[in-house]
């Protein structure tokens, strides 16, 4: 495998890992905001009837709030896992190339004569 292919794999891994982590942070911020602002009992007049358990506390949210947070959480995990998989492929390829380089360097070392 060429070095340019390795660079592309590394770039692709970071392209997925960083936004995935950013999305996970964003979902944590949204969850914390929901925990601090949404009611702990169903509020029919506000259409807050969908329960969500956040760190052991049940809050009630609207269907739209539930969909939005679930979408951010699920897509962030998916993007992060794709980046993790590409990163693992990159590390495996990098390791095999490095191993090949070290083997070829060992072959070039002269062995002293034992006379």
Residue pairs with C-beta under 8 A, 6 or more apart in sequence:
1 93
1 97
5 93
6 90
6 93
6 94
6 97
9 86
9 89
9 90
9 93
10 87
10 90
12 83
12 86
13 83
13 84
13 86
13 87
13 90
14 83
15 83
16 79
16 80
16 82
16 83
16 86
17 80
17 83
17 84
17 87
18 83
19 76
19 79
20 76
20 77
20 78
20 79
20 80
20 81
20 82
20 83
21 76
21 80
22 76
23 72
23 73
23 75
23 76
23 79
23 80
24 73
24 76
24 77
24 80
26 72
26 76
27 69
27 72
27 73
27 76
30 68
30 69
30 72
31 54
31 69
34 52
34 54
34 59
34 61
34 65
34 69
35 54
35 55
35 57
35 59
38 48
38 59
38 60
38 61
38 65
39 46
39 48
39 59
39 60
40 57
40 58
40 59
40 60
41 60
42 48
42 49
42 51
42 60
43 49
43 60
46 62
47 62
47 63
48 60
48 61
48 62
49 60
49 62
50 60
50 61
50 62
50 63
50 65
50 66
51 58
51 59
51 60
51 61
52 58
52 59
52 60
52 61
52 66
52 69
61 69
